[in-house]
Amino acid sequence: MTDLPHDHLERRLARTLGLGTWIGSTVIAVGFLASLRLPIGGAIEMAGVAIFIALPVLRLALMLATFARRQEWAFAATAALVLLIIAISAASSAKPADGAQGRSRPVQRNSAVTSISPTMAALNAGRPHRPSRNPSTRLVSSRAAMAS
Amino acid sequence: MDTALRLPIKVSSATSTFMIGVTAAASAAAYFLRGDIIPAIAGPIVLGSVLGALAGAKLVLAVPDGRLRLLFVATLALLSLQMALAAFGVNLARGMA
């Protein structure tokens, strides 16, 4: 017992999350700069966003593995449960997007967003136009909404 | 949390930030897989959030409890004012930009 196992996990998590945040930020910054000139900038930005979304999931996986190795089953089960919830929510909402990226139904999307976050509700309320179906015009109208 | 549980403001804000992260993780992947994330908007927001998080983490440690509460309330008041005005079609950012 020279080194508390708790300490070790915390430090490893901090290092993983910190490193991941820097990598994700760099990728997004590169993508943002690229998007000013090149059409693939958006794709690079999305890769950065994917890194950010993967980080908490990675953290949970790391915690699950560590707690399982330490045989702290209550904590391991909790981590597994949260991972399961994330997996279910991802799997259940991935279906409509299959082969139809950006063709989601705007009305349903807005109502879902509104129910989740009052901030988004307020933002949507201030938006003069509903986002349109076409991803490119949706982008333009959102930009116009931000500028106006 | 602050008033009901009588937690120190630093503890309550750290806890709520952590909880927002966990709950957001469940929906973020779903929105991403649906293709509902617009990179032109998400990119700058992420960069700004990371900078704000770094600055905020330093600020929380440096500023004493009382002043932090004041700062927090003032920020929330400003944000709620902006949101309320946005609901009526007035945009503060346009005037300042």
gemmi code that builds the backbone of each chain (N, CA, C; Angstrom):
import gemmi

chains = {
    "A": [
        ("MET", (0.837, -1.213, 0.000), (0.000, 0.000, 0.000), (0.867, 1.256, 0.000)),
        ("THR", (1.790, 1.303, -0.929), (2.617, 2.505, -1.011), (1.871, 3.623, -1.708)),
        ("ASP", (0.998, 3.211, -2.642), (0.341, 4.203, -3.495), (-1.149, 3.902, -3.503)),
        ("LEU", (-1.967, 4.889, -3.108), (-3.410, 4.679, -3.081), (-3.917, 4.437, -4.504)),
        ("PRO", (-4.718, 3.374, -4.704), (-5.225, 3.101, -6.053), (-6.120, 4.229, -6.549)),
        ("HIS", (-6.852, 4.856, -5.630), (-7.754, 5.954, -5.961), (-6.995, 7.085, -6.672)),
        ("ASP", (-5.882, 7.422, -6.078), (-5.026, 8.472, -6.614), (-4.631, 8.199, -8.059)),
        ("HIS", (-4.255, 6.953, -8.268), (-3.763, 6.535, -9.569), (-4.824, 6.741, -10.651)),
        ("LEU", (-6.040, 6.294, -10.359), (-7.128, 6.412, -11.331), (-7.404, 7.871, -11.656)),
        ("GLU", (-7.498, 8.683, -10.615), (-7.805, 10.103, -10.817), (-6.767, 10.754, -11.736)),
        ("ARG", (-5.489, 10.430, -11.450), (-4.432, 11.050, -12.238), (-4.481, 10.578, -13.686)),
        ("ARG", (-4.760, 9.289, -13.855), (-4.824, 8.756, -15.211), (-5.993, 9.366, -15.978)),
        ("LEU", (-7.141, 9.503, -15.280), (-8.305, 10.127, -15.921), (-7.992, 11.561, -16.323)),
        ("ALA", (-7.359, 12.292, -15.406), (-7.040, 13.687, -15.683), (-6.133, 13.790, -16.894)),
        ("ARG", (-5.145, 12.891, -16.951), (-4.212, 12.946, -18.078), (-4.930, 12.621, -19.386)),
        ("THR", (-5.785, 11.580, -19.355), (-6.514, 11.186, -20.560), (-7.418, 12.315, -21.049)),
        ("LEU", (-8.211, 12.875, -20.114), (-9.157, 13.920, -20.505), (-8.428, 15.167, -20.977)),
        ("GLY", (-7.334, 15.523, -20.265), (-6.582, 16.710, -20.657), (-5.982, 16.563, -22.032)),
        ("LEU", (-5.347, 15.419, -22.256), (-4.729, 15.160, -23.559), (-5.798, 15.150, -24.659)),
        ("GLY", (-6.918, 14.463, -24.387), (-7.997, 14.386, -25.366), (-8.562, 15.756, -25.695)),
        ("THR", (-8.692, 16.610, -24.675), (-9.214, 17.956, -24.902), (-8.275, 18.749, -25.816)),
        ("TRP", (-6.974, 18.616, -25.562), (-6.014, 19.341, -26.412), (-6.051, 18.830, -27.842)),
        ("ILE", (-6.090, 17.500, -27.992), (-6.128, 16.945, -29.352), (-7.399, 17.387, -30.064)),
        ("GLY", (-8.543, 17.256, -29.367), (-9.813, 17.652, -29.967), (-9.839, 19.129, -30.346)),
        ("SER", (-9.347, 19.980, -29.428), (-9.326, 21.421, -29.706), (-8.459, 21.724, -30.915)),
        ("THR", (-7.291, 21.055, -30.984), (-6.396, 21.297, -32.113), (-7.053, 20.891, -33.424)),
        ("VAL", (-7.680, 19.714, -33.414), (-8.337, 19.244, -34.641), (-9.428, 20.220, -35.062)),
        ("ILE", (-10.234, 20.688, -34.096), (-11.317, 21.609, -34.432), (-10.761, 22.949, -34.937)),
        ("ALA", (-9.686, 23.426, -34.275), (-9.089, 24.688, -34.719), (-8.571, 24.564, -36.145)),
        ("VAL", (-7.897, 23.439, -36.438), (-7.398, 23.197, -37.803), (-8.579, 23.151, -38.774)),
        ("GLY", (-9.637, 22.426, -38.377), (-10.811, 22.316, -39.236), (-11.471, 23.659, -39.481)),
        ("PHE", (-11.536, 24.468, -38.410), (-12.162, 25.789, -38.537), (-11.378, 26.662, -39.510)),
        ("LEU", (-10.046, 26.670, -39.363), (-9.217, 27.462, -40.274), (-9.335, 26.925, -41.703)),
        ("ALA", (-9.367, 25.584, -41.829), (-9.473, 24.985, -43.154), (-10.814, 25.311, -43.793)),
        ("SER", (-11.869, 25.398, -42.962), (-13.208, 25.614, -43.514), (-13.347, 27.003, -44.138)),
        ("LEU", (-12.422, 27.899, -43.790), (-12.475, 29.228, -44.399), (-12.042, 29.179, -45.862)),
        ("ARG", (-11.243, 28.160, -46.206), (-10.722, 28.058, -47.574), (-11.184, 26.806, -48.298)),
        ("LEU", (-11.207, 25.682, -47.566), (-11.454, 24.394, -48.210), (-12.801, 23.822, -47.797)),
        ("PRO", (-13.413, 23.027, -48.690), (-14.704, 22.423, -48.337), (-14.606, 21.314, -47.299)),
        ("ILE", (-13.382, 20.735, -47.101), (-13.300, 19.629, -46.146), (-13.143, 20.105, -44.711)),
        ("GLY", (-13.076, 21.415, -44.514), (-12.901, 21.943, -43.162), (-13.973, 21.453, -42.209)),
        ("GLY", (-15.220, 21.427, -42.702), (-16.341, 20.981, -41.877), (-16.159, 19.557, -41.407)),
        ("ALA", (-15.633, 18.714, -42.300), (-15.425, 17.307, -41.944), (-14.366, 17.182, -40.859)),
        ("ILE", (-13.305, 17.993, -40.956), (-12.260, 17.963, -39.919), (-12.848, 18.425, -38.588)),
        ("GLU", (-13.674, 19.485, -38.652), (-14.317, 19.968, -37.418), (-15.173, 18.873, -36.792)),
        ("MET", (-15.888, 18.133, -37.644), (-16.734, 17.054, -37.137), (-15.891, 15.974, -36.467)),
        ("ALA", (-14.695, 15.711, -37.023), (-13.800, 14.729, -36.408), (-13.402, 15.200, -35.015)),
        ("GLY", (-13.126, 16.504, -34.889), (-12.790, 17.064, -33.580), (-13.946, 16.936, -32.608)),
        ("VAL", (-15.165, 17.225, -33.108), (-16.358, 17.095, -32.261), (-16.533, 15.646, -31.821)),
        ("ALA", (-16.236, 14.721, -32.738), (-16.340, 13.293, -32.402), (-15.377, 12.939, -31.276)),
        ("ILE", (-14.174, 13.515, -31.308), (-13.205, 13.272, -30.231), (-13.779, 13.750, -28.901)),
        ("PHE", (-14.381, 14.946, -28.919), (-14.949, 15.490, -27.680), (-16.088, 14.632, -27.157)),
        ("ILE", (-16.894, 14.081, -28.076), (-18.006, 13.242, -27.649), (-17.493, 11.916, -27.112)),
        ("ALA", (-16.389, 11.432, -27.674), (-15.849, 10.139, -27.257), (-15.154, 10.225, -25.896)),
        ("LEU", (-14.695, 11.416, -25.521), (-13.905, 11.551, -24.285), (-14.626, 11.058, -23.023)),
        ("PRO", (-15.855, 11.541, -22.736), (-16.515, 11.033, -21.526), (-16.815, 9.549, -21.584)),
        ("VAL", (-17.054, 9.045, -22.785), (-17.301, 7.611, -22.939), (-16.022, 6.838, -22.619)),
        ("LEU", (-14.904, 7.357, -23.121), (-13.600, 6.756, -22.831), (-13.322, 6.770, -21.336)),
        ("ARG", (-13.681, 7.882, -20.715), (-13.497, 8.011, -19.274), (-14.272, 6.935, -18.527)),
        ("LEU", (-15.527, 6.723, -18.949), (-16.351, 5.698, -18.312), (-15.753, 4.316, -18.503)),
        ("ALA", (-15.268, 4.040, -19.704), (-14.682, 2.736, -19.990), (-13.455, 2.502, -19.110)),
        ("LEU", (-12.652, 3.573, -18.968), (-11.450, 3.492, -18.127), (-11.832, 3.212, -16.676)),
        ("MET", (-12.880, 3.904, -16.197), (-13.329, 3.707, -14.822), (-13.860, 2.292, -14.623)),
        ("LEU", (-14.638, 1.834, -15.609), (-15.206, 0.484, -15.523), (-14.090, -0.546, -15.414)),
        ("ALA", (-13.066, -0.412, -16.269), (-11.961, -1.368, -16.265), (-11.222, -1.330, -14.929)),
        ("THR", (-10.988, -0.104, -14.431), (-10.237, 0.026, -13.178), (-11.007, -0.552, -11.994)),
        ("PHE", (-12.315, -0.208, -11.917), (-13.125, -0.710, -10.803), (-13.265, -2.225, -10.874)),
        ("ALA", (-13.350, -2.762, -12.069), (-13.470, -4.214, -12.218), (-12.179, -4.887, -11.757)),
        ("ARG", (-11.046, -4.285, -12.103), (-9.758, -4.859, -11.704), (-9.598, -4.812, -10.185)),
        ("ARG", (-10.141, -3.711, -9.587), (-10.071, -3.583, -8.135), (-11.144, -4.401, -7.425)),
        ("GLN", (-12.022, -4.999, -8.222), (-13.140, -5.803, -7.722), (-14.086, -4.981, -6.850)),
        ("GLU", (-14.228, -3.700, -7.221), (-15.240, -2.867, -6.558), (-16.484, -2.909, -7.428)),
        ("TRP", (-17.282, -3.939, -7.182), (-18.346, -4.254, -8.139), (-19.451, -3.214, -8.185)),
        ("ALA", (-19.740, -2.571, -7.057), (-20.818, -1.576, -7.051), (-20.470, -0.426, -7.999)),
        ("PHE", (-19.226, 0.046, -7.919), (-18.801, 1.145, -8.788), (-18.698, 0.682, -10.234)),
        ("ALA", (-18.209, -0.545, -10.418), (-18.095, -1.087, -11.774), (-19.476, -1.189, -12.417)),
        ("ALA", (-20.467, -1.646, -11.616), (-21.825, -1.783, -12.148), (-22.399, -0.415, -12.513)),
        ("THR", (-22.124, 0.601, -11.685), (-22.617, 1.948, -11.977), (-22.031, 2.468, -13.287)),
        ("ALA", (-20.712, 2.293, -13.439), (-20.070, 2.738, -14.674), (-20.649, 2.002, -15.879)),
        ("ALA", (-20.868, 0.687, -15.713), (-21.427, -0.108, -16.808), (-22.833, 0.359, -17.154)),
        ("LEU", (-23.610, 0.709, -16.119), (-24.983, 1.167, -16.343), (-24.997, 2.466, -17.144)),
        ("VAL", (-24.121, 3.409, -16.772), (-24.074, 4.687, -17.498), (-23.642, 4.454, -18.945)),
        ("LEU", (-22.642, 3.571, -19.127), (-22.211, 3.237, -20.489), (-23.368, 2.650, -21.283)),
        ("LEU", (-24.146, 1.781, -20.626), (-25.282, 1.144, -21.285), (-26.310, 2.186, -21.712)),
        ("ILE", (-26.582, 3.147, -20.813), (-27.564, 4.189, -21.130), (-27.105, 4.996, -22.341)),
        ("ILE", (-25.806, 5.339, -22.368), (-25.276, 6.084, -23.507), (-25.410, 5.260, -24.785)),
        ("ALA", (-25.088, 3.967, -24.692), (-25.172, 3.092, -25.861), (-26.613, 3.012, -26.361)),
        ("ILE", (-27.567, 2.882, -25.431), (-28.974, 2.777, -25.827), (-29.434, 4.064, -26.497)),
        ("SER", (-29.072, 5.211, -25.886), (-29.531, 6.479, -26.450), (-28.913, 6.706, -27.824)),
        ("ALA", (-27.638, 6.289, -27.993), (-26.998, 6.442, -29.296), (-27.639, 5.512, -30.317)),
        ("ALA", (-27.874, 4.260, -29.914), (-28.414, 3.274, -30.843), (-29.851, 3.608, -31.245)),
        ("SER", (-30.644, 4.074, -30.284), (-32.058, 4.309, -30.575), (-32.271, 5.518, -31.466)),
        ("SER", (-31.360, 6.489, -31.404), (-31.578, 7.682, -32.223), (-30.748, 7.661, -33.492)),
        ("ALA", (-29.891, 6.645, -33.655), (-29.063, 6.592, -34.856), (-29.878, 6.167, -36.062)),
        ("LYS", (-30.963, 5.460, -35.815), (-31.722, 4.855, -36.915), (-32.161, 5.831, -37.999)),
        ("PRO", (-32.831, 6.951, -37.657), (-33.340, 7.819, -38.717), (-32.232, 8.378, -39.598)),
        ("ALA", (-31.009, 8.452, -39.058), (-29.924, 9.073, -39.813), (-29.267, 8.093, -40.771)),
        ("ASP", (-29.650, 6.811, -40.724), (-29.007, 5.823, -41.590), (-29.122, 6.201, -43.054)),
        ("GLY", (-27.984, 6.542, -43.651), (-27.953, 6.884, -45.066), (-28.707, 8.148, -45.388)),
        ("ALA", (-29.099, 8.907, -44.385), (-29.861, 10.132, -44.649), (-29.345, 11.234, -43.748)),
        ("GLN", (-28.044, 11.490, -43.835), (-27.443, 12.469, -42.949), (-27.999, 13.864, -43.218)),
        ("GLY", (-28.399, 14.541, -42.178), (-28.894, 15.900, -42.325), (-30.330, 15.958, -42.793)),
        ("ARG", (-30.967, 14.774, -42.993), (-32.343, 14.810, -43.449), (-33.299, 14.554, -42.288)),
        ("SER", (-32.913, 14.967, -41.115), (-33.782, 14.756, -39.970), (-34.963, 15.706, -40.041)),
        ("ARG", (-36.020, 15.339, -39.321), (-37.223, 16.192, -39.353), (-37.019, 17.366, -38.410)),
        ("PRO", (-37.016, 18.585, -38.949), (-36.698, 19.762, -38.140), (-37.668, 19.978, -36.982)),
        ("VAL", (-38.956, 19.761, -37.213), (-39.944, 20.050, -36.170), (-39.721, 19.154, -34.965)),
        ("GLN", (-39.540, 17.848, -35.258), (-39.344, 16.896, -34.165), (-38.045, 17.224, -33.437)),
        ("ARG", (-37.027, 17.583, -34.198), (-35.742, 17.860, -33.606), (-35.841, 19.042, -32.652)),
        ("ASN", (-36.542, 20.077, -33.112), (-36.661, 21.258, -32.269), (-37.387, 20.955, -30.973)),
        ("SER", (-38.455, 20.132, -31.074), (-39.218, 19.853, -29.861), (-38.370, 19.035, -28.897)),
        ("ALA", (-37.540, 18.129, -29.431), (-36.675, 17.328, -28.563), (-35.675, 18.223, -27.861)),
        ("VAL", (-35.086, 19.127, -28.627), (-34.090, 20.027, -28.056), (-34.730, 20.908, -26.994)),
        ("THR", (-35.938, 21.392, -27.297), (-36.625, 22.281, -26.365), (-36.898, 21.584, -25.040)),
        ("SER", (-37.302, 20.306, -25.133), (-37.647, 19.605, -23.897), (-36.406, 19.334, -23.064)),
        ("ILE", (-35.238, 19.205, -23.715), (-34.025, 18.886, -22.963), (-33.463, 20.121, -22.279)),
        ("SER", (-33.402, 21.230, -23.004), (-32.687, 22.360, -22.443), (-33.454, 23.663, -22.596)),
        ("PRO", (-33.719, 24.326, -21.490), (-34.398, 25.625, -21.582), (-33.557, 26.660, -22.326)),
        ("THR", (-32.227, 26.492, -22.254), (-31.368, 27.411, -22.986), (-31.621, 27.315, -24.479)),
        ("MET", (-31.692, 26.069, -24.964), (-31.944, 25.875, -26.387), (-33.319, 26.412, -26.750)),
        ("ALA", (-34.279, 26.257, -25.831), (-35.620, 26.765, -26.096), (-35.579, 28.272, -26.297)),
        ("ALA", (-34.821, 28.946, -25.435), (-34.721, 30.391, -25.544), (-34.016, 30.779, -26.834)),
        ("LEU", (-32.972, 30.001, -27.176), (-32.246, 30.293, -28.414), (-33.156, 30.111, -29.617)),
        ("ASN", (-33.941, 29.022, -29.582), (-34.842, 28.766, -30.698), (-35.912, 29.840, -30.799)),
        ("ALA", (-36.344, 30.321, -29.633), (-37.387, 31.341, -29.633), (-36.882, 32.614, -30.302)),
        ("GLY", (-35.586, 32.887, -30.139), (-35.035, 34.100, -30.710), (-34.680, 33.963, -32.176)),
        ("ARG", (-34.824, 32.771, -32.704), (-34.419, 32.516, -34.083), (-35.554, 32.849, -35.032)),
        ("PRO", (-35.326, 33.725, -35.982), (-36.419, 34.142, -36.842), (-36.917, 33.044, -37.786)),
        ("HIS", (-36.019, 32.176, -38.269), (-36.438, 31.152, -39.223), (-36.243, 29.772, -38.644)),
        ("ARG", (-37.147, 28.873, -38.999), (-36.940, 27.463, -38.708), (-35.844, 26.944, -39.618)),
        ("PRO", (-34.965, 26.061, -39.072), (-33.953, 25.473, -39.951), (-34.625, 24.665, -41.053)),
        ("SER", (-34.143, 24.796, -42.280), (-34.790, 24.102, -43.382), (-34.233, 22.690, -43.515)),
        ("ARG", (-34.847, 21.916, -44.391), (-34.480, 20.523, -44.546), (-33.077, 20.360, -45.133)),
        ("ASN", (-32.789, 21.154, -46.130), (-31.504, 21.042, -46.821), (-30.372, 21.495, -45.893)),
        ("PRO", (-29.342, 20.639, -45.695), (-28.265, 20.991, -44.760), (-27.549, 22.290, -45.126)),
        ("SER", (-27.347, 22.525, -46.431), (-26.583, 23.712, -46.803), (-27.370, 24.986, -46.537)),
        ("THR", (-28.666, 24.974, -46.851), (-29.449, 26.176, -46.583), (-29.698, 26.328, -45.085)),
        ("ARG", (-29.727, 25.180, -44.393), (-29.911, 25.251, -42.960), (-28.730, 25.988, -42.331)),
        ("LEU", (-27.548, 25.685, -42.866), (-26.338, 26.341, -42.398), (-26.430, 27.840, -42.612)),
        ("VAL", (-26.861, 28.209, -43.829), (-26.932, 29.619, -44.181), (-27.944, 30.339, -43.298)),
        ("SER", (-29.116, 29.679, -43.102), (-30.148, 30.360, -42.315), (-29.722, 30.489, -40.854)),
        ("SER", (-28.960, 29.462, -40.357), (-28.488, 29.571, -38.981), (-27.483, 30.696, -38.855)),
        ("ARG", (-26.635, 30.811, -39.889), (-25.649, 31.891, -39.861), (-26.350, 33.238, -39.897)),
        ("ALA", (-27.382, 33.316, -40.738), (-28.130, 34.567, -40.835), (-28.773, 34.887, -39.490)),
        ("ALA", (-29.272, 33.826, -38.837), (-29.917, 34.024, -37.542), (-28.913, 34.519, -36.510)),
        ("MET", (-27.677, 33.993, -36.620), (-26.665, 34.417, -35.663), (-26.238, 35.856, -35.929)),
        ("ALA", (-26.223, 36.208, -37.222), (-25.737, 37.541, -37.571), (-26.769, 38.612, -37.272)),
        ("SER", (-28.053, 38.232, -37.404), (-29.091, 39.264, -37.263), (-29.362, 39.591, -35.799)),
    ],
    "B": [
        ("MET", (-28.927, 23.593, -5.108), (-27.941, 22.883, -4.294), (-27.301, 23.811, -3.279)),
        ("ASP", (-27.063, 25.027, -3.754), (-26.349, 25.994, -2.933), (-27.105, 26.324, -1.648)),
        ("THR", (-28.401, 26.637, -1.789), (-29.176, 27.037, -0.617), (-29.815, 25.844, 0.082)),
        ("ALA", (-30.331, 24.881, -0.702), (-31.051, 23.765, -0.102), (-30.118, 22.838, 0.668)),
        ("LEU", (-28.977, 22.526, 0.085), (-28.052, 21.599, 0.747), (-26.973, 22.324, 1.545)),
        ("ARG", (-26.939, 23.647, 1.422), (-25.923, 24.465, 2.107), (-24.501, 24.033, 1.749)),
        ("LEU", (-24.317, 23.734, 0.496), (-22.971, 23.397, 0.033), (-22.210, 24.680, -0.240)),
        ("PRO", (-20.878, 24.645, -0.094), (-20.084, 25.793, -0.546), (-20.269, 25.977, -2.054)),
        ("ILE", (-20.240, 27.214, -2.505), (-20.558, 27.473, -3.911), (-19.593, 26.775, -4.850)),
        ("LYS", (-18.329, 26.626, -4.440), (-17.375, 25.951, -5.316), (-17.726, 24.488, -5.480)),
        ("VAL", (-18.157, 23.864, -4.384), (-18.540, 22.457, -4.447), (-19.775, 22.287, -5.322)),
        ("SER", (-20.773, 23.167, -5.133), (-22.016, 22.999, -5.885), (-21.801, 23.272, -7.370)),
        ("SER", (-20.973, 24.280, -7.705), (-20.781, 24.551, -9.136), (-19.960, 23.448, -9.785)),
        ("ALA", (-18.987, 22.891, -9.065), (-18.206, 21.784, -9.619), (-19.091, 20.564, -9.847)),
        ("THR", (-19.972, 20.279, -8.865), (-20.857, 19.123, -8.990), (-21.819, 19.289, -10.158)),
        ("SER", (-22.394, 20.491, -10.296), (-23.371, 20.670, -11.376), (-22.679, 20.617, -12.733)),
        ("THR", (-21.460, 21.141, -12.816), (-20.728, 21.064, -14.079), (-20.469, 19.612, -14.458)),
        ("PHE", (-20.068, 18.824, -13.453), (-19.805, 17.410, -13.699), (-21.070, 16.691, -14.160)),
        ("MET", (-22.208, 16.988, -13.507), (-23.461, 16.320, -13.864), (-23.927, 16.697, -15.259)),
        ("ILE", (-23.716, 17.978, -15.621), (-24.087, 18.400, -16.975), (-23.283, 17.597, -17.987)),
        ("GLY", (-21.990, 17.395, -17.663), (-21.138, 16.631, -18.574), (-21.636, 15.208, -18.767)),
        ("VAL", (-22.017, 14.563, -17.673), (-22.466, 13.168, -17.759), (-23.770, 13.058, -18.541)),
        ("THR", (-24.723, 13.950, -18.233), (-26.015, 13.858, -18.935), (-25.864, 14.247, -20.401)),
        ("ALA", (-24.973, 15.210, -20.676), (-24.786, 15.625, -22.062), (-24.147, 14.512, -22.879)),
        ("ALA", (-23.304, 13.699, -22.229), (-22.622, 12.622, -22.942), (-23.629, 11.657, -23.556)),
        ("ALA", (-24.736, 11.413, -22.832), (-25.731, 10.464, -23.324), (-26.418, 10.976, -24.585)),
        ("SER", (-26.665, 12.294, -24.657), (-27.392, 12.807, -25.824), (-26.459, 13.255, -26.951)),
        ("ALA", (-25.211, 13.632, -26.592), (-24.291, 14.150, -27.616), (-24.050, 13.115, -28.711)),
        ("ALA", (-23.797, 11.864, -28.286), (-23.530, 10.811, -29.267), (-24.748, 10.611, -30.172)),
        ("ALA", (-25.947, 10.697, -29.573), (-27.167, 10.520, -30.355), (-27.302, 11.605, -31.417)),
        ("TYR", (-27.114, 12.858, -31.027), (-27.214, 13.951, -31.999), (-26.155, 13.814, -33.079)),
        ("PHE", (-24.947, 13.414, -32.667), (-23.853, 13.269, -33.631), (-24.203, 12.207, -34.669)),
        ("LEU", (-24.703, 11.050, -34.203), (-25.012, 9.963, -35.132), (-26.176, 10.324, -36.043)),
        ("ARG", (-27.074, 11.160, -35.578), (-28.201, 11.600, -36.413), (-27.780, 12.610, -37.446)),
        ("GLY", (-26.573, 13.179, -37.293), (-26.122, 14.212, -38.221), (-26.737, 15.552, -37.902)),
        ("ASP", (-27.141, 15.744, -36.656), (-27.802, 16.990, -36.271), (-26.822, 18.063, -35.794)),
        ("ILE", (-25.521, 17.745, -35.811), (-24.534, 18.732, -35.371), (-24.007, 19.490, -36.584)),
        ("ILE", (-24.079, 20.824, -36.514), (-23.608, 21.654, -37.621), (-22.181, 22.094, -37.306)),
        ("PRO", (-21.177, 21.594, -38.076), (-19.777, 21.866, -37.729), (-19.438, 23.352, -37.700)),
        ("ALA", (-20.055, 24.140, -38.590), (-19.711, 25.563, -38.645), (-20.090, 26.287, -37.355)),
        ("ILE", (-21.085, 25.758, -36.636), (-21.485, 26.360, -35.364), (-20.804, 25.649, -34.194)),
        ("ALA", (-20.742, 24.313, -34.277), (-20.194, 23.528, -33.153), (-18.715, 23.811, -32.938)),
        ("GLY", (-17.945, 23.945, -34.019), (-16.496, 24.151, -33.905), (-16.134, 25.345, -33.043)),
        ("PRO", (-16.569, 26.551, -33.436), (-16.258, 27.731, -32.618), (-16.792, 27.633, -31.192)),
        ("ILE", (-17.975, 27.006, -31.019), (-18.530, 26.871, -29.668), (-17.611, 26.020, -28.801)),
        ("VAL", (-17.106, 24.903, -29.372), (-16.209, 24.030, -28.606), (-14.943, 24.781, -28.212)),
        ("LEU", (-14.338, 25.484, -29.172), (-13.094, 26.207, -28.870), (-13.340, 27.248, -27.774)),
        ("GLY", (-14.440, 27.987, -27.896), (-14.764, 28.989, -26.879), (-15.014, 28.355, -25.523)),
        ("SER", (-15.700, 27.181, -25.531), (-15.999, 26.511, -24.266), (-14.733, 26.030, -23.584)),
        ("VAL", (-13.783, 25.509, -24.378), (-12.526, 25.027, -23.794), (-11.759, 26.190, -23.173)),
        ("LEU", (-11.676, 27.299, -23.901), (-10.988, 28.478, -23.353), (-11.687, 28.956, -22.078)),
        ("GLY", (-13.022, 29.005, -22.131), (-13.780, 29.440, -20.962), (-13.607, 28.500, -19.781)),
        ("ALA", (-13.540, 27.191, -20.070), (-13.367, 26.209, -18.997), (-11.995, 26.365, -18.341)),
        ("LEU", (-10.968, 26.580, -19.169), (-9.619, 26.775, -18.618), (-9.580, 28.021, -17.741)),
        ("ALA", (-10.140, 29.118, -18.270), (-10.146, 30.371, -17.511), (-10.975, 30.215, -16.240)),
        ("GLY", (-12.135, 29.542, -16.361), (-13.016, 29.366, -15.219), (-12.383, 28.524, -14.116)),
        ("ALA", (-11.660, 27.461, -14.522), (-11.024, 26.590, -13.536), (-9.970, 27.358, -12.737)),
        ("LYS", (-9.252, 28.249, -13.428), (-8.246, 29.063, -12.733), (-8.931, 30.087, -11.822)),
        ("LEU", (-10.019, 30.674, -12.351), (-10.736, 31.729, -11.627), (-11.353, 31.188, -10.337)),
        ("VAL", (-11.943, 29.991, -10.432), (-12.614, 29.403, -9.269), (-11.642, 29.229, -8.107)),
        ("LEU", (-10.399, 28.835, -8.433), (-9.411, 28.622, -7.370), (-8.896, 29.946, -6.823)),
        ("ALA", (-8.864, 30.973, -7.670), (-8.238, 32.228, -7.276), (-9.188, 33.156, -6.515)),
        ("VAL", (-10.484, 33.112, -6.889), (-11.430, 34.091, -6.338), (-12.075, 33.546, -5.063)),
        ("PRO", (-12.188, 34.344, -3.993), (-12.841, 33.886, -2.765), (-14.342, 33.662, -2.961)),
        ("ASP", (-14.921, 32.828, -2.067), (-16.308, 32.382, -2.186), (-17.308, 33.517, -2.426)),
        ("GLY", (-17.241, 34.543, -1.590), (-18.237, 35.611, -1.644), (-18.245, 36.316, -2.993)),
        ("ARG", (-17.052, 36.641, -3.462), (-16.971, 37.358, -4.730), (-17.361, 36.454, -5.894)),
        ("LEU", (-17.053, 35.163, -5.746), (-17.404, 34.201, -6.799), (-18.916, 34.139, -6.967)),
        ("ARG", (-19.629, 34.116, -5.824), (-21.091, 34.077, -5.875), (-21.628, 35.314, -6.604)),
        ("LEU", (-21.067, 36.452, -6.270), (-21.489, 37.709, -6.898), (-21.256, 37.663, -8.413)),
        ("LEU", (-20.069, 37.166, -8.785), (-19.690, 37.053, -10.197), (-20.648, 36.128, -10.935)),
        ("PHE", (-20.960, 35.006, -10.265), (-21.840, 33.995, -10.839), (-23.233, 34.565, -11.071)),
        ("VAL", (-23.759, 35.224, -10.038), (-25.103, 35.810, -10.147), (-25.136, 36.879, -11.237)),
        ("ALA", (-24.085, 37.705, -11.286), (-24.045, 38.760, -12.294), (-24.020, 38.173, -13.703)),
        ("THR", (-23.221, 37.104, -13.887), (-23.150, 36.460, -15.205), (-24.492, 35.878, -15.594)),
        ("LEU", (-25.147, 35.191, -14.645), (-26.448, 34.591, -14.931), (-27.478, 35.664, -15.256)),
        ("ALA", (-27.436, 36.764, -14.510), (-28.392, 37.848, -14.750), (-28.212, 38.411, -16.158)),
        ("LEU", (-26.946, 38.601, -16.537), (-26.640, 39.136, -17.870), (-27.139, 38.193, -18.959)),
        ("LEU", (-26.878, 36.877, -18.750), (-27.295, 35.876, -19.729), (-28.803, 35.803, -19.844)),
        ("SER", (-29.484, 35.850, -18.685), (-30.946, 35.744, -18.724), (-31.552, 36.983, -19.383)),
        ("LEU", (-30.922, 38.131, -19.147), (-31.388, 39.354, -19.810), (-31.251, 39.206, -21.325)),
        ("GLN", (-30.091, 38.682, -21.746), (-29.860, 38.516, -23.181), (-30.859, 37.541, -23.777)),
        ("MET", (-31.126, 36.428, -23.055), (-32.079, 35.435, -23.554), (-33.479, 36.025, -23.632)),
        ("ALA", (-33.875, 36.756, -22.601), (-35.207, 37.344, -22.587), (-35.365, 38.317, -23.744)),
        ("LEU", (-34.316, 39.120, -23.984), (-34.378, 40.061, -25.099), (-34.414, 39.317, -26.425)),
        ("ALA", (-33.638, 38.227, -26.518), (-33.606, 37.446, -27.759), (-34.978, 36.878, -28.070)),
        ("ALA", (-35.719, 36.518, -27.020), (-37.063, 35.985, -27.217), (-37.971, 37.022, -27.874)),
        ("PHE", (-37.679, 38.305, -27.652), (-38.476, 39.361, -28.281), (-37.820, 39.907, -29.539)),
        ("GLY", (-36.768, 39.200, -30.006), (-36.159, 39.571, -31.281), (-35.099, 40.643, -31.167)),
        ("VAL", (-34.672, 40.967, -29.952), (-33.609, 41.953, -29.785), (-32.295, 41.201, -29.543)),
        ("ASN", (-31.272, 41.564, -30.298), (-29.996, 40.856, -30.116), (-28.928, 41.822, -29.597)),
        ("LEU", (-28.427, 41.520, -28.382), (-27.408, 42.371, -27.790), (-26.095, 42.316, -28.551)),
        ("ALA", (-25.758, 41.116, -29.059), (-24.460, 40.912, -29.705), (-24.303, 41.820, -30.916)),
        ("ARG", (-25.434, 42.126, -31.587), (-25.344, 42.949, -32.790), (-24.823, 44.341, -32.437)),
        ("GLY", (-25.304, 44.857, -31.311), (-24.872, 46.187, -30.910), (-23.415, 46.232, -30.507)),
        ("MET", (-22.941, 45.106, -29.912), (-21.575, 45.120, -29.397), (-20.560, 44.693, -30.437)),
        ("ALA", (-20.960, 43.925, -31.406), (-20.003, 43.381, -32.383), (-19.526, 44.468, -33.353)),
    ],
}
model = gemmi.Model(1)
for chain_id, residues in chains.items():
    chain = gemmi.Chain(chain_id)
    for i, (resn, *xyz) in enumerate(residues, 1):
        res = gemmi.Residue()
        res.name, res.seqid = resn, gemmi.SeqId(i, " ")
        for name, pos in zip(("N", "CA", "C"), xyz):
            atom = gemmi.Atom()
            atom.name, atom.element = name, gemmi.Element(name[0])
            atom.pos, atom.b_iso = gemmi.Position(*pos), 0.0
            res.add_atom(atom)
        chain.add_residue(res)
    model.add_chain(chain)
structure = gemmi.Structure()
structure.add_model(model)
structure.setup_entities()
